[in-house]
Amino acid sequence: MPSPTKKFRRKSLTDIFQDLEIESNPPAPSPYINIAKSLLKCMQSTFRIGNGTVCPRSIRGVQAQFTISMDEAFDYKIGSNEFDPEITFPEIISLSDELSAILQKKLTPVQGTEFENHILISQVTFKLCLAIFRGEEVPEDVGETEEEFAELKKNLLRADLPANVSAVLRSRREIIQHAKAASYIITQLCLRDKDLTEEIILQTHKILMHKVNAEGTPWEEYSGVYRSDEVRTGFHQFPHPSLVPYKMKAMIHELQSNFKEAITKGEIDPISLASKYAHIFVNIHPFLDGNGRMCRLILNSMLLKLGSFLVSIGEKEQDRVLYMEVASNGGALEDLYGELDEDEKPVLHKELGSFVLVQVKKSMRKLVSTLRM
């Protein structure tokens, strides 16, 4: 979706909400934190019981034990394809139990490295992301004669995208900032046991778009800041910018209510819950640019926190096309039902939930296969 033209400058969030604190500079990942290996230890703790039971380290400041239980928020169709979540969900539970058994064994350094490779092996940007996930420093720029530059240029040409020097350097910057943003939000939610907040979302976006200009807008004006423009995609109109801060607060409040309910019941569906808030977030579309990437970062960090699930969306072209169709369908449902009171709305994220369910199964199967070696 093309970036909208900037129309006016609105007050900063700290002027509107006095209690909202946003760090002025994006934090650099600690050189002493290896995200991939730290996550492996976190997953060992989460899956230590098995039998379809998870123990996230902290939700609402409480260490709770949950039975993974499928709720009704899944569709029986993804795009034009028939789908049965009642078959796929138990398969994921079975894979989780198998992963639990593997993780309780002492993992060798080789297995730890294979875990890193599973997260990133399918990415063209393997070396850059791996360095960042290991907490290593990455050079700010790359020369035109270097192999890395040539590889990035080749990938842009293959995708039929502009491949001049500026485009290659921008592509590299986006890769680096995406990895740093992932490192930050995963560290906050999974390793530091924090719940998702507006502050974490804003800071993640600030890191994601650091030195990445939007069309007609310098990065300093929009990174880590809610949009001040009206935006639409196709026929779908996103909420007016004046409503964005309030809708984001409402989203976080609803998430906390869902967590409280899950703690009381002792049951959770990590996939449905993460899909729900990915859907809500992307249909608020709170930022001028980077909403799709932020949506996937929120989805993955919640899946990791609540169920130690991993998912890679868009690894294959057919998955990317289907994801865009599902997202578009979700937007159309928002147009139909978005103005209704919450208790009158149907579940609007069912198709996305089913799509994510399929992707989780694929990723879990790959991870189990990798660690079994």
LUMLUMZA-308968 format. One record per residue (C-alpha): residue number from 1; residue in one letter; x negated, y negated, z negated. Coordinates in steps of 0.2 Angstrom, whole numbers, plus 5000, padded with zeros to 4 digits. Each point is the difference from the previous one (the first is absolute). Layout:
{NUM; A; {X; Y; Z}}
...
// end
This chain:
{1; M; {5000; 5000; 5000}}
{2; P; {4992; 4983; 5005}}
{3; S; {4996; 4989; 4985}}
{4; P; {5013; 4986; 4998}}
{5; T; {4994; 4982; 5002}}
{6; K; {4997; 4991; 4984}}
{7; K; {5013; 4987; 4996}}
{8; F; {4997; 4992; 4983}}
{9; R; {4990; 5003; 4985}}
{10; R; {5009; 5005; 4984}}
{11; K; {4995; 4998; 4982}}
{12; S; {4988; 5013; 4994}}
{13; L; {5007; 5015; 4990}}
{14; T; {4991; 4994; 4984}}
{15; D; {5010; 4983; 5002}}
{16; I; {5016; 5010; 5001}}
{17; F; {4997; 5014; 4987}}
{18; Q; {4989; 4994; 4986}}
{19; D; {4996; 5017; 4994}}
{20; L; {4994; 5007; 5016}}
{21; E; {4981; 5002; 5000}}
{22; I; {4990; 5002; 5016}}
{23; E; {4982; 5002; 5001}}
{24; S; {4992; 4987; 5011}}
{25; N; {4987; 5011; 5009}}
{26; P; {5003; 5018; 5005}}
{27; P; {4990; 5012; 4989}}
{28; A; {4986; 5010; 5007}}
{29; P; {5001; 5019; 4997}}
{30; S; {4989; 5005; 4986}}
{31; P; {4984; 5008; 5007}}
{32; Y; {5001; 5013; 4985}}
{33; I; {5018; 5006; 5005}}
{34; N; {5001; 5014; 5013}}
{35; I; {5019; 4999; 5003}}
{36; A; {5001; 5017; 5009}}
{37; K; {4992; 5010; 4986}}
{38; S; {5009; 4990; 4986}}
{39; L; {5016; 5004; 5009}}
{40; L; {4995; 5019; 5000}}
{41; K; {4999; 4999; 4981}}
{42; C; {5016; 4991; 4999}}
{43; M; {5009; 5013; 5010}}
{44; Q; {4992; 5014; 4989}}
{45; S; {5008; 4991; 4985}}
{46; T; {5017; 4998; 5009}}
{47; F; {5001; 5018; 5006}}
{48; R; {4993; 5008; 4985}}
{49; I; {5017; 5009; 4995}}
{50; G; {5006; 5006; 5018}}
{51; N; {5016; 5009; 5003}}
{52; G; {5008; 4984; 5008}}
{53; T; {4995; 4989; 4985}}
{54; V; {4990; 4984; 5001}}
{55; C; {4993; 4990; 4986}}
{56; P; {4996; 4982; 5006}}
{57; R; {4988; 4992; 4989}}
{58; S; {5011; 4985; 4996}}
{59; I; {5017; 4993; 5005}}
{60; R; {5007; 4985; 4991}}
{61; G; {4985; 5003; 4988}}
{62; V; {5006; 5017; 4996}}
{63; Q; {4992; 5017; 5004}}
{64; A; {5014; 5010; 5006}}
{65; Q; {5003; 5018; 5007}}
{66; F; {5011; 5002; 5014}}
{67; T; {5008; 5014; 5010}}
{68; I; {4999; 4996; 5019}}
{69; S; {5019; 5001; 5005}}
{70; M; {5007; 4996; 5017}}
{71; D; {5013; 4986; 4999}}
{72; E; {5013; 4997; 5014}}
{73; A; {4991; 4986; 5008}}
{74; F; {4995; 5010; 5016}}
{75; D; {5007; 5001; 5017}}
{76; Y; {5003; 5015; 5011}}
{77; K; {4994; 4991; 5015}}
{78; I; {4984; 4991; 5004}}
{79; G; {5003; 4989; 5016}}
{80; S; {5008; 5013; 5012}}
{81; N; {4992; 5015; 4991}}
{82; E; {5010; 5011; 4989}}
{83; F; {4992; 5003; 4983}}
{84; D; {5004; 5009; 4984}}
{85; P; {4992; 4993; 4984}}
{86; E; {5006; 5014; 4990}}
{87; I; {4987; 5011; 5009}}
{88; T; {4986; 4988; 5000}}
{89; F; {5001; 4994; 4982}}
{90; P; {4997; 5017; 4992}}
{91; E; {4986; 5003; 5012}}
{92; I; {4992; 4984; 4993}}
{93; I; {5002; 5006; 4982}}
{94; S; {4992; 5016; 5005}}
{95; L; {4985; 4991; 5007}}
{96; S; {4999; 4989; 4984}}
{97; D; {4999; 5016; 4990}}
{98; E; {4987; 5007; 5011}}
{99; L; {4990; 4983; 4999}}
{100; S; {5003; 5000; 4981}}
{101; A; {4991; 5017; 4999}}
{102; I; {4986; 4995; 5011}}
{103; L; {4997; 4983; 4990}}
{104; Q; {4999; 5009; 4983}}
{105; K; {4985; 5009; 5006}}
{106; K; {4983; 4992; 4998}}
{107; L; {4997; 4991; 5017}}
{108; T; {4982; 5000; 5007}}
{109; P; {4992; 4984; 5007}}
{110; V; {5004; 5007; 5018}}
{111; Q; {5018; 5002; 4996}}
{112; G; {5000; 4982; 4994}}
{113; T; {4993; 4994; 5016}}
{114; E; {5012; 5010; 5010}}
{115; F; {5014; 4991; 4990}}
{116; E; {4993; 4984; 5006}}
{117; N; {5000; 5006; 5018}}
{118; H; {5018; 5006; 4999}}
{119; I; {5005; 4982; 4996}}
{120; L; {4990; 4992; 5014}}
{121; I; {4995; 5013; 5012}}
{122; S; {5014; 4996; 5013}}
{123; Q; {4995; 4982; 5000}}
{124; V; {4989; 4992; 5013}}
{125; T; {4994; 4989; 4987}}
{126; F; {4993; 5014; 4989}}
{127; K; {4984; 4992; 4996}}
{128; L; {5006; 4983; 4995}}
{129; C; {5014; 5007; 4989}}
{130; L; {4990; 5013; 4992}}
{131; A; {4987; 4987; 4995}}
{132; I; {5013; 4989; 4992}}
{133; F; {5009; 5015; 4991}}
{134; R; {4983; 5004; 4993}}
{135; G; {4998; 4982; 4994}}
{136; E; {4986; 4996; 5011}}
{137; E; {4996; 4983; 5008}}
{138; V; {5005; 4998; 5018}}
{139; P; {4991; 4988; 5011}}
{140; E; {5010; 4984; 5004}}
{141; D; {4997; 5001; 5019}}
{142; V; {4993; 5012; 5013}}
{143; G; {4990; 4996; 5016}}
{144; E; {5006; 5003; 5018}}
{145; T; {4985; 5012; 5003}}
{146; E; {5004; 5011; 4985}}
{147; E; {5009; 5017; 5002}}
{148; E; {5014; 4995; 4988}}
{149; F; {5005; 4986; 5011}}
{150; A; {5000; 5011; 5016}}
{151; E; {5011; 5012; 4992}}
{152; L; {5012; 4987; 4994}}
{153; K; {5001; 4993; 5017}}
{154; K; {5002; 5017; 5008}}
{155; N; {5015; 5003; 4989}}
{156; L; {5008; 4983; 5004}}
{157; L; {4998; 5003; 5019}}
{158; R; {5008; 5018; 4997}}
{159; A; {5015; 4992; 4992}}
{160; D; {5001; 4987; 5014}}
{161; L; {4997; 4986; 4989}}
{162; P; {4988; 4984; 5002}}
{163; A; {4982; 5006; 4997}}
{164; N; {4990; 4984; 5000}}
{165; V; {4988; 4995; 4986}}
{166; S; {5013; 4991; 4990}}
{167; A; {5012; 5015; 5002}}
{168; V; {4987; 5013; 4994}}
{169; L; {4995; 4990; 4985}}
{170; R; {5018; 4997; 4995}}
{171; S; {5004; 5018; 5002}}
{172; R; {4985; 5004; 4989}}
{173; R; {5005; 4987; 4987}}
{174; E; {5018; 5007; 5000}}
{175; I; {4993; 5018; 4997}}
{176; I; {4989; 4994; 4985}}
{177; Q; {5014; 4990; 4992}}
{178; H; {5012; 5014; 5002}}
{179; A; {4988; 5012; 4991}}
{180; K; {4997; 4987; 4986}}
{181; A; {5018; 4996; 4998}}
{182; A; {5004; 5019; 4998}}
{183; S; {4985; 5002; 4988}}
{184; Y; {5008; 4986; 4989}}
{185; I; {5018; 5005; 5000}}
{186; I; {4995; 5019; 4997}}
{187; T; {4988; 4995; 4986}}
{188; Q; {5014; 4989; 4991}}
{189; L; {5014; 5012; 5001}}
{190; C; {4991; 5017; 4999}}
{191; L; {4983; 4997; 4991}}
{192; R; {5005; 4986; 4989}}
{193; D; {5018; 5007; 4996}}
{194; K; {5009; 4984; 5005}}
{195; D; {5017; 4999; 5007}}
{196; L; {5003; 4991; 5016}}
{197; T; {5003; 4981; 4997}}
{198; E; {5002; 4985; 5011}}
{199; E; {4982; 4994; 4995}}
{200; I; {4993; 5017; 5006}}
{201; I; {5009; 4998; 5016}}
{202; L; {4995; 4982; 5003}}
{203; Q; {4982; 5004; 4996}}
{204; T; {5000; 5015; 5011}}
{205; H; {5006; 4990; 5015}}
{206; K; {4987; 4986; 4996}}
{207; I; {4986; 5014; 5002}}
{208; L; {5009; 5007; 5015}}
{209; M; {5000; 4984; 5010}}
{210; H; {4984; 4992; 4993}}
{211; K; {4992; 4991; 5015}}
{212; V; {5013; 5008; 5012}}
{213; N; {5010; 4985; 5008}}
{214; A; {5018; 5002; 5006}}
{215; E; {5006; 4993; 5016}}
{216; G; {4998; 4981; 4998}}
{217; T; {4997; 5001; 4981}}
{218; P; {4983; 5001; 4991}}
{219; W; {4999; 5014; 4988}}
{220; E; {4997; 4988; 4985}}
{221; E; {5018; 4994; 5002}}
{222; Y; {5009; 5017; 5000}}
{223; S; {4990; 5013; 4992}}
{224; G; {5007; 5005; 4983}}
{225; V; {5015; 4987; 5003}}
{226; Y; {5018; 5004; 5003}}
{227; R; {5005; 4993; 5017}}
{228; S; {5008; 4983; 5003}}
{229; D; {5007; 5005; 5018}}
{230; E; {5015; 5008; 5006}}
{231; V; {4996; 5016; 5009}}
{232; R; {5009; 5014; 5010}}
{233; T; {4996; 5015; 5010}}
{234; G; {5012; 5004; 5014}}
{235; F; {5017; 4996; 4994}}
{236; H; {4996; 5003; 4982}}
{237; Q; {4998; 4984; 4990}}
{238; F; {4990; 5001; 4984}}
{239; P; {5005; 4991; 4984}}
{240; H; {4998; 4981; 5000}}
{241; P; {4983; 4995; 4992}}
{242; S; {5009; 4991; 4985}}
{243; L; {5007; 5017; 4995}}
{244; V; {4983; 5010; 5001}}
{245; P; {4993; 4997; 4983}}
{246; Y; {5017; 5004; 4992}}
{247; K; {5002; 5016; 5010}}
{248; M; {4982; 5005; 4996}}
{249; K; {5004; 4998; 4981}}
{250; A; {5016; 5010; 5002}}
{251; M; {4991; 5014; 5009}}
{252; I; {4987; 5001; 4985}}
{253; H; {5014; 5000; 4988}}
{254; E; {5010; 5014; 5009}}
{255; L; {4984; 5010; 5001}}
{256; Q; {4997; 4998; 4981}}
{257; S; {5019; 5006; 4997}}
{258; N; {4997; 5015; 5011}}
{259; F; {4984; 5005; 4990}}
{260; K; {5010; 4998; 4984}}
{261; E; {5013; 5011; 5006}}
{262; A; {4987; 5013; 5006}}
{263; I; {4992; 5000; 4983}}
{264; T; {5017; 5003; 4992}}
{265; K; {5005; 5014; 5011}}
{266; G; {4982; 5008; 5001}}
{267; E; {5002; 5002; 5019}}
{268; I; {4993; 4990; 5015}}
{269; D; {5000; 5001; 5018}}
{270; P; {4984; 4991; 5005}}
{271; I; {5003; 5001; 5019}}
{272; S; {5018; 4992; 4999}}
{273; L; {4995; 4987; 4987}}
{274; A; {4984; 4994; 5010}}
{275; S; {5010; 5000; 5016}}
{276; K; {5014; 4990; 4992}}
{277; Y; {4988; 4986; 4996}}
{278; A; {4991; 5001; 5016}}
{279; H; {5016; 4997; 5008}}
{280; I; {5005; 4986; 4989}}
{281; F; {4983; 4991; 5001}}
{282; V; {4999; 5001; 5019}}
{283; N; {5018; 4993; 5002}}
{284; I; {4996; 4985; 4989}}
{285; H; {4985; 4998; 5011}}
{286; P; {4992; 4988; 4987}}
{287; F; {4985; 4995; 5009}}
{288; L; {4996; 4991; 5016}}
{289; D; {4989; 5014; 5007}}
{290; G; {4994; 5017; 4993}}
{291; N; {5017; 5007; 4994}}
{292; G; {4999; 5017; 5009}}
{293; R; {4983; 5003; 4993}}
{294; M; {5006; 4994; 4982}}
{295; C; {5015; 5012; 5002}}
{296; R; {4989; 5015; 5003}}
{297; L; {4988; 4995; 4986}}
{298; I; {5014; 4999; 4988}}
{299; L; {5007; 5016; 5006}}
{300; N; {4984; 5009; 4998}}
{301; S; {4995; 4993; 4983}}
{302; M; {5017; 5005; 4993}}
{303; L; {4999; 5017; 5007}}
{304; L; {4983; 5002; 4992}}
{305; K; {5005; 4993; 4983}}
{306; L; {5017; 5010; 4999}}
{307; G; {4995; 5017; 5008}}
{308; S; {4982; 5000; 5005}}
{309; F; {5007; 5001; 5018}}
{310; L; {4990; 4994; 5015}}
{311; V; {5008; 4994; 5017}}
{312; S; {4992; 4994; 5016}}
{313; I; {5013; 4991; 5011}}
{314; G; {4996; 4996; 5018}}
{315; E; {4986; 5012; 5002}}
{316; K; {5007; 5006; 5016}}
{317; E; {5009; 4990; 5013}}
{318; Q; {5016; 5010; 4999}}
{319; D; {5001; 4997; 4981}}
{320; R; {4997; 4981; 5003}}
{321; V; {5014; 4999; 5013}}
{322; L; {5012; 5009; 4988}}
{323; Y; {4995; 4990; 4985}}
{324; M; {5004; 4984; 5010}}
{325; E; {5017; 5007; 5005}}
{326; V; {5004; 5005; 4982}}
{327; A; {4994; 4983; 4993}}
{328; S; {5011; 4992; 5014}}
{329; N; {5015; 5011; 4994}}
{330; G; {4997; 4994; 4982}}
{331; G; {5001; 4982; 5005}}
{332; A; {5016; 5003; 5010}}
{333; L; {5008; 5007; 4984}}
{334; E; {4994; 4985; 4990}}
{335; D; {5009; 4989; 5013}}
{336; L; {5016; 5011; 4997}}
{337; Y; {5000; 5002; 4981}}
{338; G; {4987; 4988; 4993}}
{339; E; {5012; 4987; 4993}}
{340; L; {5010; 5013; 4990}}
{341; D; {4998; 5002; 4981}}
{342; E; {4988; 5013; 4996}}
{343; D; {5013; 5012; 4993}}
{344; E; {5010; 4999; 5017}}
{345; K; {4985; 5003; 5011}}
{346; P; {4996; 5017; 5008}}
{347; V; {4982; 5006; 4998}}
{348; L; {4991; 4991; 5014}}
{349; H; {4983; 5009; 4999}}
{350; K; {5006; 5018; 5004}}
{351; E; {4992; 5001; 5017}}
{352; L; {4984; 4992; 4994}}
{353; G; {5000; 5012; 4985}}
{354; S; {5001; 5015; 5012}}
{355; F; {4987; 4993; 5011}}
{356; V; {4988; 4998; 4985}}
{357; L; {5005; 5018; 4994}}
{358; V; {4993; 5007; 5016}}
{359; Q; {4984; 4990; 5000}}
{360; V; {4997; 5005; 4982}}
{361; K; {5002; 5018; 5004}}
{362; K; {4987; 4998; 5014}}
{363; S; {4988; 4991; 4989}}
{364; M; {5002; 5012; 4985}}
{365; R; {4997; 5015; 5012}}
{366; K; {4984; 4992; 5006}}
{367; L; {4994; 4996; 4983}}
{368; V; {5003; 5017; 4993}}
{369; S; {4991; 5008; 5015}}
{370; T; {4985; 4988; 4998}}
{371; L; {4998; 5004; 4981}}
{372; R; {5003; 5018; 5002}}
{373; M; {4984; 5002; 5011}}
// end
